[in-house]
Amino acid sequence: MPRHATWLLSLALVAGCAAEPAAAPAPSRGADPRPRMEQIKADCMKQKGFAYIAFVQPSQPKPDRATYEGMKAYRQKYGFGVFAMHVYPKDPLAGGAEADIPVNPNDKIMMKLNSTQLASYKKTRETCLRKAAKEVLNKDVTTMDNAVDQLNAASARLEAREIDGDPELVTLAAGFADCLTAKGYKVSSTKPEALAKRGPDAFWAESNRMGDKQFPKGKEGYHYVPTLTPAEARPYLEREVKAALEDLKCGKEFYARYAPRKAAVDARVMDEYGPLIGM
């Protein structure tokens, strides 16, 4: 199962305890644009001779990480949210592969195609995505990868300005980093955003290395999640939980300010670019 490291990790990052928000989320665009986009894609695909079912992925349950106690409870079970998917395969909060999450009906359509038909189907789907993105969102995209790249770029711009550019967060990050270093954790950057991602990134890197050994590595930026049984994954999760709780303890004051700023950035990015990737 491929994962795009950047945007998925951005969405999976921890939230912290409540604090004074320094930046408010952008106003909502109003009605969800995804149904209209999906209908345009379905009509477009039909016109080009392909079956396609308009499908909007329903909202899934999200962990309560808006407060310190909620965040602590999440980390006590799921750590940073990396190896938990193997230990709890039916748990949607863990991202388990066996969780009861609606499957896109177009997956079944594609499974019935031969390699030549599938290549043509995917190329046509990208053409229809461009049409829907332009008509509904007035966005110019070339492929789904390009849509993800645009989302990542927008997120990076806002993070640089509103998180790494926050003097108070910079000060809090220094103390956070000192505490982690004293506990034996490697800290390669004390920039607030990099520091918040340090823990998840370390465990995703470990997971990616395992996946690369099991499966041929995809193009740059993509990795495959390793295949692990719950018993095989549990020792990794136990180590991850320990690291996540120590990270939380060291960064309690840091996360109190970081969390609302990060939530504001994510809300603005997802409101503008999320519909491009079906979110």
Secondary structure, 3 states (H helix, E strand, C coil): CEEEHHHHHHHHCCCCCCCCCCCCCCCCCCCCCHHHHHHHHHHHHHHCCCCCCCCCCCCCCCCCCCCHHHHHHHHHHHCCCCCHHHHCCCCHHHCCCCCCCCCCCHHHHHHCCCHHHHHHHHHHHHHHHHHHHHHHHCCCCCCHHHHHHHHHHHHHHHHHHHCCCCHHHHHHHHHHHHHHHHCCCCCCCCCHHHHHHHHHHHHHHHHHHHHHHHCCCCCCCEEECCCCCHHHHHHHHHHHHHHHHHHHHHCHHHHHHHHHHHHHHHHHHHHHHHHHHCC
